[in-house]
């Protein structure tokens, strides 16, 4: 890992802040060493939130200790005073004139309270960073902001007493007026001191929903809202169709084949079918020359492994997972692709729970289970989802490596893959958007979603363990 100190050529910090750190830098260093547990806690939480650890940049103000636990290919740190960078591994400098922000994957702003003009800073970054760069803003909660202000009054030789008042709602407003939107917000740390067993216990308990309202630190992930994308009509699209004993539905798919982009490859994964599914796939003859048919042999273990193998085989820029039961129209999928190409959406989760479903499209127990898991996912991960089990999902191939890294993060195999993909998108700060689709009756064959109770327990296990791993570990 290469580490650099960034040198800015213009005024960036409040005058009182610069004056304080010039006068009391030695006192501040003593404070940092004494309270390194607190900053290392933030660092550990950051490790869990940062999705791309290639080129990272930290903007700090007397708190660069938070970068010590972070590992990246390239780490650039800007600190108000070089003496406050306690990391001895930094042996080179970069001037801001030499810095290309398009090379940066993640920016951590841990100094926003002490910037002269945070609004101007975010506006500048919005115009300079690449579209998928994520910015993580570290700020204090409203309750703690008042408590800390009171505390700082009595310890003026360790803290600057003049700073911007920026609780979460103000951060949200700053993001919105500068072409950013919030992708994720984590609330952490209720007990900042080191007390064996007690510190970790309290900080984990108060990371739970509702209780986290009282936490000290907000970690807010923002991404650009308005970006320039090429139309899906200019992209190659890969449609992954996992199949197991779907011979009668293959003909229906063939009758509805359409080219959705510049070129479309329909990739069929036959999962050791015992009927004529494979034979029917081989007989597909597309009329449109821009439609290609590919076949691969599924592992015959579960749907998720079949789908993931198909993604590995794909060559398109956009990945579209489509169930072979033909219960969703390709016209609705075209609408999903339009949403994807006109917004900053990176992952589309189709939802069957908004429009009226055909009478027997979803069994009652499956419906109730879906409602329950959608509520649980939304509640635990603070990401509104209405349909966790819809098989139709769309994302960019470039994000597959991120999603792949989070597969089975719960330690339990997701047989269907829906939870793995949604949780992976959440963990890696990939913007999820739900698009409603009409859900039709299956014309031929039977649903593979059987053993509802047993599968339900497995899914419950996955979502709770994933929550513990991502948000409480």
C-alpha positions in Angstrom: 0.0 0.0 0.0 1.3 3.5 -0.9 0.5 6.4 1.4 0.8 10.1 0.6 0.2 13.4 2.3 -1.9 15.8 0.3 -0.9 19.5 0.2 -3.6 22.0 -0.5 -2.6 25.4 -1.9 -5.7 27.4 -0.8 -7.4 28.2 2.5 -9.5 25.3 3.5 -10.0 25.4 7.3 -11.7 27.9 9.5 -9.2 30.5 10.9 -9.8 29.6 14.5 -9.3 25.9 13.7 -5.9 26.6 12.0 -4.9 28.8 14.9 -5.8 26.2 17.5 -3.9 23.3 15.8 -0.9 25.5 15.3 -0.8 26.4 19.0 -1.9 23.2 20.6 -0.7 20.4 18.3 1.3 18.7 21.0 -1.7 18.6 23.3 -3.8 17.2 20.5 -1.3 14.4 19.9 -1.4 13.4 23.5 -5.1 13.4 23.4 -5.1 11.2 20.2 -2.8 8.7 21.7 -4.8 8.5 24.9 -8.1 8.1 23.0 -7.0 6.0 20.1 -9.7 3.4 20.8 -12.4 5.8 19.7 -10.7 6.7 16.4 -9.8 3.0 15.7 -13.5 2.2 16.3 -14.4 4.6 13.6 -11.7 3.2 11.4 -13.1 -0.3 11.8 -16.6 0.8 10.9 -15.2 2.6 7.9 -13.6 -0.7 6.7 -17.0 -2.3 6.7 -18.6 0.6 4.7 -16.0 1.4 2.1 -16.8 -0.7 -1.0 -13.8 0.0 -3.2 -10.4 0.0 -1.5 -8.2 0.9 -4.4 -7.7 4.6 -4.3 -8.8 6.3 -1.1 -8.6 9.9 0.0 -9.0 11.2 3.6 -9.8 14.8 4.5 -9.0 15.1 8.2 -8.7 17.7 10.9 -6.8 16.4 13.9 -8.3 13.0 13.5 -6.3 11.2 10.8 -6.0 8.2 13.2 -9.2 7.0 11.6 -7.1 6.0 8.5 -4.8 3.7 10.3 -6.9 0.5 10.0 -7.8 1.1 6.4 -6.0 -0.9 3.7 -6.0 0.3 0.1 -3.7 0.2 -2.9 -3.3 4.0 -2.6 -4.1 6.2 0.4 -4.0 10.0 0.3 -4.4 11.9 3.5 -4.9 15.6 4.0 -4.4 16.8 7.5 -4.5 20.3 8.9 -1.1 19.9 10.4 1.5 17.4 9.2 2.6 16.7 12.9 -0.9 15.2 13.5 -0.3 12.4 11.0 1.0 9.8 13.4 1.4 7.1 10.7 5.1 6.8 10.1 4.6 4.9 6.8 3.7 8.1 4.9 6.9 9.0 3.1 5.8 11.1 0.1 3.7 14.1 -0.7 1.2 15.0 -3.4 0.4 18.6 -4.3 -3.3 19.3 -5.2 -2.1 20.4 -8.7 -0.9 16.8 -9.3 -4.0 15.2 -8.0 -6.6 13.8 -10.5 -9.9 13.3 -8.6 -11.1 11.0 -11.4 -8.6 8.4 -10.1 -10.2 8.4 -6.6 -12.7 5.7 -5.7 -13.7 6.8 -2.2 -13.4 10.1 -0.4 -13.7 10.2 3.4 -14.6 13.7 4.8 -13.8 13.7 8.5 -13.2 17.4 8.6 -16.5 18.8 7.4 -17.1 20.6 10.8 -13.9 22.6 10.3 -14.1 23.5 6.6 -14.5 27.1 5.7 -17.2 26.3 3.2 -18.5 22.7 3.1 -21.1 23.6 0.5 -18.4 24.9 -1.9 -16.3 21.8 -1.2 -19.1 19.4 -2.1 -20.0 21.4 -5.2 -16.4 21.3 -6.3 -16.2 17.5 -5.8 -19.4 17.0 -7.6 -17.9 18.5 -10.7 -14.6 16.7 -10.4 -15.1 13.1 -9.3 -16.2 10.2 -11.4 -19.8 9.1 -11.4 -19.4 6.0 -9.2 -17.1 7.6 -6.7 -18.5 7.5 -3.2 -18.1 10.1 -0.5 -18.3 9.2 3.2 -19.0 12.1 5.5 -18.3 11.6 9.2 -20.3 13.9 11.5 -21.8 14.0 15.0 -25.4 13.4 15.9 -27.6 16.3 17.1 -27.7 15.2 20.7 -24.0 14.6 20.9 -23.2 17.8 19.1 -24.6 19.8 22.1 -22.9 17.5 24.6 -19.5 17.8 22.9 -19.8 21.6 22.6 -20.3 21.7 26.3 -17.4 19.3 26.9 -15.1 21.3 24.6 -15.7 24.5 26.6 -13.8 23.0 29.6 -11.0 21.4 27.5 -10.1 24.2 25.2 -6.5 23.2 24.9 -7.4 19.9 23.3 -10.3 20.9 21.0 -11.1 23.8 18.7 -14.3 25.5 20.1 -15.3 27.1 16.8 -16.7 24.8 14.1 -19.7 24.3 11.8 -22.9 22.9 13.3 -23.8 20.1 10.9 -26.0 17.3 12.3 -27.4 14.7 9.9 -30.4 16.7 8.5 -28.0 19.5 7.5 -25.7 17.0 5.9 -28.6 15.7 3.9 -29.5 19.2 2.8 -25.9 19.9 1.7 -25.9 16.7 -0.3 -29.1 17.5 -2.1 -28.2 21.0 -3.2 -24.8 19.8 -4.6 -26.1 17.0 -6.8 -25.6 14.2 -4.3 -28.0 11.8 -2.6 -27.7 9.6 0.4 -27.0 5.9 -0.3 -26.5 4.8 3.3 -26.4 6.3 6.8 -24.9 4.4 9.7 -25.1 5.6 13.3 -22.3 4.3 15.6 -20.6 4.6 19.0 -22.4 5.3 22.2 -19.5 4.7 24.5 -16.2 6.2 23.2 -13.9 5.1 26.0 -12.0 1.8 26.5 -13.6 -0.4 29.2 -13.1 -4.1 28.7 -16.2 -5.9 27.6 -18.4 -2.9 28.3 -17.3 -0.8 25.4 -17.8 -3.4 22.7 -21.1 -4.6 24.2 -22.7 -1.1 24.5 -21.5 0.0 21.1 -23.0 -3.2 19.5 -26.3 -3.0 21.3 -26.7 0.7 20.4 -26.1 -0.1 16.8 -29.5 -1.7 16.7 -32.5 0.1 15.1 -34.1 2.7 17.3 -31.3 2.6 19.9 -28.9 3.9 17.3 -30.7 7.2 17.5 -28.5 7.9 20.6 -25.2 7.1 18.9 -22.5 9.8 18.6 -21.2 9.3 15.0 -23.0 9.5 11.7 -21.3 7.8 8.7 -23.1 9.0 5.6 -22.4 7.6 2.2 -23.4 9.9 -0.7 -23.1 9.5 -4.5 -23.8 11.8 -7.4 -27.5 12.1 -8.3 -27.4 13.4 -11.8 -24.9 11.6 -14.0 -24.4 11.0 -17.7 -25.1 7.4 -18.9 -25.3 5.9 -22.3 -28.6 4.5 -23.3 -29.2 0.8 -22.8 -29.8 0.7 -26.5 -26.1 1.3 -26.9 -25.1 -1.5 -24.5 -24.7 -5.2 -24.9 -27.2 -7.0 -22.6 -26.8 -10.4 -21.1 -30.0 -12.2 -20.0 -29.3 -15.0 -17.6 -32.1 -17.6 -17.6 -31.7 -20.5 -15.1 -33.8 -23.5 -16.2 -34.7 -26.8 -14.5 -37.4 -28.9 -16.2 -38.9 -26.0 -18.1 -39.2 -27.5 -21.6 -42.7 -26.1 -22.2 -41.7 -22.6 -21.2 -38.7 -22.5 -23.5 -41.0 -22.3 -26.5 -42.8 -19.3 -24.9 -39.5 -17.6 -24.3 -38.5 -18.2 -27.9 -41.7 -16.6 -29.1 -41.0 -13.5 -27.1 -37.3 -13.0 -27.8 -36.5 -9.3 -28.4 -33.3 -7.4 -28.7 -33.2 -5.1 -25.7 -29.9 -3.3 -26.5 -27.2 -2.9 -29.1 -27.0 -6.7 -28.9 -28.6 -9.2 -26.6 -27.3 -12.6 -25.5 -29.8 -15.0 -23.9 -27.8 -17.3 -21.7 -29.6 -20.4 -20.7 -28.3 -22.5 -17.8 -29.8 -25.9 -17.9 -29.6 -27.2 -14.3 -29.5 -31.0 -15.0 -33.1 -31.1 -16.3 -34.7 -34.6 -16.6 -37.1 -33.4 -19.3 -36.4 -32.0 -22.8 -35.4 -28.5 -21.6 -31.9 -28.7 -23.0 -33.2 -30.0 -26.3 -35.7 -27.2 -26.6 -33.0 -24.6 -25.9 -30.8 -26.0 -28.6 -33.7 -25.7 -31.1 -34.2 -21.9 -30.5 -33.6 -20.0 -33.7 -33.6 -16.2 -33.2 -35.0 -14.2 -36.2 -33.0 -11.1 -35.2 -29.3 -11.4 -35.9 -28.5 -9.2 -32.9 -29.9 -11.9 -30.6 -27.4 -14.6 -29.6 -28.2 -17.8 -27.8 -25.7 -19.3 -25.3 -26.0 -22.5 -23.3 -24.1 -23.6 -20.2 -24.5 -26.6 -17.9 -25.7 -25.6 -14.5 -24.1 -27.3 -11.5 -27.5 -28.9 -10.5 -27.2 -27.7 -6.9 -29.4 -24.7 -6.5 -30.7 -21.7 -8.5 -28.1 -19.3 -7.1 -25.1 -21.3 -8.2 -26.7 -21.7 -11.6 -27.3 -17.9 -12.0 -23.8 -17.0 -10.7 -22.2 -19.3 -13.2 -24.2 -17.7 -16.0 -23.0 -14.3 -14.9 -19.4 -15.5 -15.1 -20.2 -16.7 -18.7 -21.7 -13.4 -19.7 -20.1 -10.8 -22.0 -22.6 -7.9 -21.7 -22.3 -4.6 -19.9 -25.7 -5.1 -18.3 -26.7 -8.2 -16.5 -30.4 -9.2 -16.4 -31.6 -12.2 -14.4 -34.9 -13.6 -15.8 -36.8 -16.6 -14.5 -37.8 -19.2 -17.1 -41.4 -19.3 -15.8 -42.3 -16.2 -18.0 -44.3 -14.5 -15.3 -42.8 -11.1 -16.1 -43.2 -9.4 -19.5 -40.2 -8.2 -21.5 -42.0 -5.0 -22.0 -41.8 -4.3 -18.3 -38.1 -5.2 -18.5 -37.6 -2.5 -21.2 -39.1 0.0 -18.8 -36.6 -1.1 -16.1 -33.7 -0.6 -18.5 -35.0 2.9 -19.4 -35.0 3.8 -15.7 -31.5 2.4 -15.4 -30.1 4.4 -18.2 -31.8 7.7 -17.3 -30.9 7.7 -13.6 -28.0 7.0 -11.3 -29.5 3.6 -10.4 -26.9 0.8 -10.3 -29.1 -2.1 -9.3 -32.8 -2.6 -10.2 -34.9 -4.9 -8.1 -38.2 -5.6 -9.8 -41.1 -5.7 -7.4 -44.3 -7.7 -8.1 -46.0 -6.2 -5.0 -47.2 -2.9 -6.3 -49.4 -3.7 -9.3 -52.3 -6.1 -9.0 -51.2 -9.7 -9.6 -53.1 -12.3 -11.6 -55.3 -14.5 -9.4 -52.9 -17.4 -8.9 -49.6 -15.9 -9.7 -48.2 -16.2 -6.1 -49.2 -18.7 -3.5 -50.6 -17.2 -0.3 -47.8 -18.5 2.0 -45.2 -17.3 -0.5 -46.9 -13.9 -0.6 -47.0 -13.6 3.2 -43.4 -14.7 3.5 -42.3 -12.1 0.9 -44.1 -9.4 2.8 -42.4 -10.4 6.0 -38.9 -10.6 4.5 -39.4 -7.3 2.7 -40.3 -5.6 6.0 -37.4 -7.2 7.8 -34.9 -6.3 5.2 -36.2 -2.7 5.0 -36.1 -2.4 8.8 -32.7 -3.9 9.5 -30.8 -2.4 6.5 -32.7 0.9 6.3 -33.3 0.3 2.6 -36.9 0.3 1.4 -37.6 -3.0 -0.4 -41.1 -4.4 -1.1 -40.2 -7.6 -2.9 -37.0 -9.4 -1.8 -37.8 -12.6 -3.8 -38.5 -11.4 -7.3 -36.1 -13.2 -9.5 -35.8 -10.4 -12.0 -32.8 -8.2 -11.1 -30.7 -5.9 -13.3 -27.2 -4.6 -12.6 -23.9 -3.6 -14.3 -21.4 -6.3 -15.0 -18.6 -4.0 -13.7 -20.3 -4.3 -10.2 -20.3 -8.1 -10.3 -16.9 -8.4 -8.5 -18.3 -6.3 -5.6 -21.5 -8.3 -5.4 -19.5 -11.6 -5.7 -17.3 -10.7 -2.8 -20.4 -10.6 -0.5 -22.0 -13.9 -1.6 -22.8 -16.0 1.5 -21.6 -13.3 3.8 -24.0 -14.7 6.4 -22.1 -18.1 6.4 -25.3 -19.7 5.1 -25.8 -20.5 1.4 -28.7 -18.6 -0.3 -30.3 -21.3 -2.5 -32.1 -18.7 -4.6 -29.6 -15.8 -4.7 -32.0 -13.0 -4.2 -30.8 -12.1 -0.7 -27.1 -12.5 -1.6 -27.5 -10.0 -4.4 -29.6 -7.4 -2.4 -27.4 -7.7 0.6 -24.3 -7.4 -1.6 -25.6 -4.3 -3.2 -26.4 -2.7 0.2 -23.0 -3.6 1.7 -21.1 -2.2 -1.4 -23.0 1.1 -1.6 -24.6 0.1 -4.9 -27.7 2.2 -5.4 -30.8 0.0 -5.4 -34.0 1.1 -7.1 -37.2 -0.8 -7.2 -39.3 -0.8 -10.3 -42.8 -2.2 -10.3 -43.7 -5.0 -12.8 -46.9 -6.9 -13.5 -46.8 -10.5 -12.2 -48.5 -13.0 -14.4 -49.6 -16.6 -13.8 -47.1 -19.3 -14.7 -48.5 -20.9 -17.9 -46.6 -24.1 -17.9 -44.8 -26.2 -15.2 -44.8 -25.7 -11.4 -43.0 -23.2 -9.1 -39.7 -24.4 -7.7 -40.3 -22.4 -4.5 -41.6 -25.3 -2.4 -41.0 -26.3 1.2 -42.0 -22.9 2.2 -41.4 -23.3 6.0 -38.0 -24.8 5.6 -36.9 -22.2 3.0 -38.4 -19.5 5.2 -36.2 -20.5 8.1 -33.1 -20.5 5.9 -33.9 -17.1 4.6 -34.5 -15.7 8.1 -31.2 -17.2 9.2 -29.4 -15.5 6.2 -30.9 -12.0 6.7 -30.3 -11.9 10.5 -26.7 -13.3 10.2 -25.9 -10.9 7.4 -27.2 -8.0 9.5 -25.0 -9.0 12.4 -22.0 -9.4 10.1 -22.4 -6.1 8.2 -23.9 -3.8 10.9 -22.9 -5.2 14.3 -19.5 -6.9 13.7 
